[in-house]
Amino acid sequence: MATGLREGMADIARQGLLQTQEATLETRNKKNNLYIGIPKEISFQENRIALTPLSVALLVNNGHRVVLESGAGIAANFSDTEYAEQGAKIAYNKKEVFDADILVKIAPPMLEEIEMMHKGQTLISSLQTGTLKQDYLKALMHKKINALCFENLRDEGNTLSVVRAMSEIVGSTSILIAAEYLSNVTGGKGLMLGGFTGVPPTEIVILGAGTVGEYAARTALSLGAEVKVFDSSIYRLRRLQNNLGSRVFTSVMQPIVLNKAITTCDVVIGAIRATHGRSPCIVMEETVARMKPHSVVIDVSIDQGGCFETSEVTNHANPVFRKYDVIHYCVPNIASRVPRTASYALTNIFAPILLDIGELGGLMNMVWNNPGIREALYIYQGNCTNKDLADMFNLPFKDLELLVVSNQ
């Protein structure tokens, strides 16, 4: 009798132990094997690619599948062979790429590309709010896409990681472009950017003390140029001084001081960013007209309308024009001028995100574990979850947290 009782108690204990283990297993995140598609960019002069071959190898070694449209990496000098050797499948039919569960692009997809997307797909791309149309958002919502805008991705330090990386590249590259157009070869005044013993240094004025301005100043100083930085914010000017670790001429936007500096300098870099809408027009036409002949204007803010009254959008094929004998460089997508470098910077951000999505068991687990990703999600299951976009286009706004709770 006692033996039977003990056996009964042991059986109950075993059942309890099994129940506890089952409950624990149910709450654990199960790793997902992702199916990632990388289409070829069809946006005008977009030369970057989101993932490099080595990042593809990392994803494949972690059990994920990657399909790449043939020729997608050519503009950044990555061949199909390099991707295939690292485990990517090369697709010659665009539709095959768009069958993937996660699409990773640089430019937002065109309407004809959205047509090829399937219900419930995840899209990681830029949003480019300056040129955004309501038709684009409605097309994604109709397909019930989960869309992440990489301009809004934030890292652990609450920094806009992609914007920061591209701004660093653009800031440094803008000075190298200035050096090119000061050269005699391109019709410039024949100056070497910088300076050396016995020769006065090149004078460079930078408008804006953000990341672009900081890296432009850093590069110009390293070449020996004389740099003046203008901004409306004392805080940004002080931060720039501290980050550079050296004292440079800084000033708030005093019109008399600013106009004098611009009319006597050799290069002006316009790097004023707007929080919302168009960038402010800081330099009037009459000021440009008084600049020295063959001076160079580089308007980095042209993608937001430009901060020079004389600016007009140009492209990589025809990057400059002259007005009042001043060379104007107004290409919106400067990072595509150095697409391989830019692609390396982007893949350092995207590859860890994709690995985390897989490790955490899906997009939504990743979103809830990472506030920096959550902020970038602007469409979830066909609902607009970004209030600014909803207000901009008069679309119904759905709170992401409420949507997730209602779907559980």
PEWORA-V132478 format. One record per residue. N is the residue number from 1. SS is DSSP state (A for helix, B for strand, O for the rest). Layout:
((N:SS) (N:SS))
This chain:
((1:O) (2:A) (3:A) (4:A) (5:A) (6:A) (7:A) (8:A) (9:A) (10:A) (11:A) (12:A) (13:A) (14:A) (15:A) (16:A) (17:A) (18:A) (19:A) (20:A) (21:A) (22:A) (23:A) (24:A) (25:A) (26:A) (27:A) (28:O) (29:O) (30:O) (31:O) (32:O) (33:O) (34:O) (35:B) (36:B) (37:B) (38:B) (39:O) (40:O) (41:O) (42:O) (43:O) (44:O) (45:O) (46:O) (47:O) (48:O) (49:O) (50:O) (51:O) (52:O) (53:A) (54:A) (55:A) (56:A) (57:A) (58:A) (59:A) (60:A) (61:A) (62:O) (63:O) (64:O) (65:B) (66:B) (67:B) (68:B) (69:B) (70:O) (71:O) (72:O) (73:O) (74:A) (75:A) (76:A) (77:O) (78:O) (79:O) (80:A) (81:A) (82:A) (83:A) (84:A) (85:A) (86:O) (87:O) (88:O) (89:B) (90:B) (91:B) (92:O) (93:O) (94:A) (95:A) (96:A) (97:A) (98:O) (99:O) (100:O) (101:O) (102:B) (103:B) (104:B) (105:O) (106:O) (107:O) (108:O) (109:O) (110:O) (111:A) (112:A) (113:A) (114:A) (115:A) (116:A) (117:O) (118:O) (119:O) (120:O) (121:O) (122:B) (123:B) (124:B) (125:B) (126:O) (127:O) (128:O) (129:A) (130:A) (131:A) (132:O) (133:O) (134:A) (135:A) (136:A) (137:A) (138:A) (139:A) (140:A) (141:A) (142:A) (143:O) (144:O) (145:O) (146:B) (147:B) (148:B) (149:B) (150:A) (151:A) (152:A) (153:O) (154:B) (155:O) (156:O) (157:O) (158:O) (159:O) (160:B) (161:A) (162:A) (163:A) (164:A) (165:A) (166:A) (167:A) (168:A) (169:A) (170:A) (171:A) (172:A) (173:A) (174:A) (175:A) (176:A) (177:A) (178:A) (179:A) (180:A) (181:A) (182:A) (183:O) (184:A) (185:A) (186:A) (187:O) (188:O) (189:O) (190:O) (191:O) (192:O) (193:O) (194:O) (195:O) (196:B) (197:O) (198:O) (199:B) (200:O) (201:O) (202:O) (203:B) (204:B) (205:B) (206:B) (207:B) (208:O) (209:O) (210:O) (211:A) (212:A) (213:A) (214:A) (215:A) (216:A) (217:A) (218:A) (219:A) (220:A) (221:A) (222:A) (223:O) (224:O) (225:O) (226:B) (227:B) (228:B) (229:B) (230:B) (231:O) (232:O) (233:O) (234:A) (235:A) (236:A) (237:A) (238:A) (239:A) (240:A) (241:A) (242:A) (243:A) (244:A) (245:O) (246:O) (247:O) (248:O) (249:B) (250:B) (251:B) (252:O) (253:O) (254:O) (255:A) (256:A) (257:A) (258:A) (259:A) (260:A) (261:A) (262:A) (263:A) (264:A) (265:O) (266:O) (267:B) (268:B) (269:B) (270:B) (271:O) (272:O) (273:O) (274:O) (275:O) (276:O) (277:O) (278:O) (279:O) (280:O) (281:O) (282:O) (283:B) (284:O) (285:A) (286:A) (287:A) (288:A) (289:A) (290:O) (291:O) (292:O) (293:O) (294:O) (295:O) (296:B) (297:B) (298:B) (299:B) (300:A) (301:A) (302:A) (303:A) (304:A) (305:O) (306:O) (307:O) (308:B) (309:O) (310:O) (311:O) (312:O) (313:O) (314:B) (315:O) (316:O) (317:O) (318:O) (319:O) (320:B) (321:B) (322:B) (323:B) (324:O) (325:O) (326:B) (327:B) (328:B) (329:B) (330:O) (331:B) (332:O) (333:O) (334:A) (335:A) (336:A) (337:A) (338:A) (339:A) (340:A) (341:A) (342:A) (343:A) (344:A) (345:A) (346:A) (347:A) (348:A) (349:A) (350:A) (351:A) (352:A) (353:A) (354:A) (355:A) (356:A) (357:A) (358:A) (359:A) (360:O) (361:O) (362:O) (363:A) (364:A) (365:A) (366:A) (367:A) (368:A) (369:A) (370:O) (371:A) (372:A) (373:A) (374:A) (375:O) (376:O) (377:B) (378:B) (379:B) (380:B) (381:O) (382:O) (383:B) (384:B) (385:O) (386:O) (387:A) (388:A) (389:A) (390:A) (391:A) (392:A) (393:A) (394:O) (395:O) (396:O) (397:B) (398:O) (399:O) (400:A) (401:A) (402:A) (403:A) (404:A) (405:A) (406:A) (407:A) (408:O))
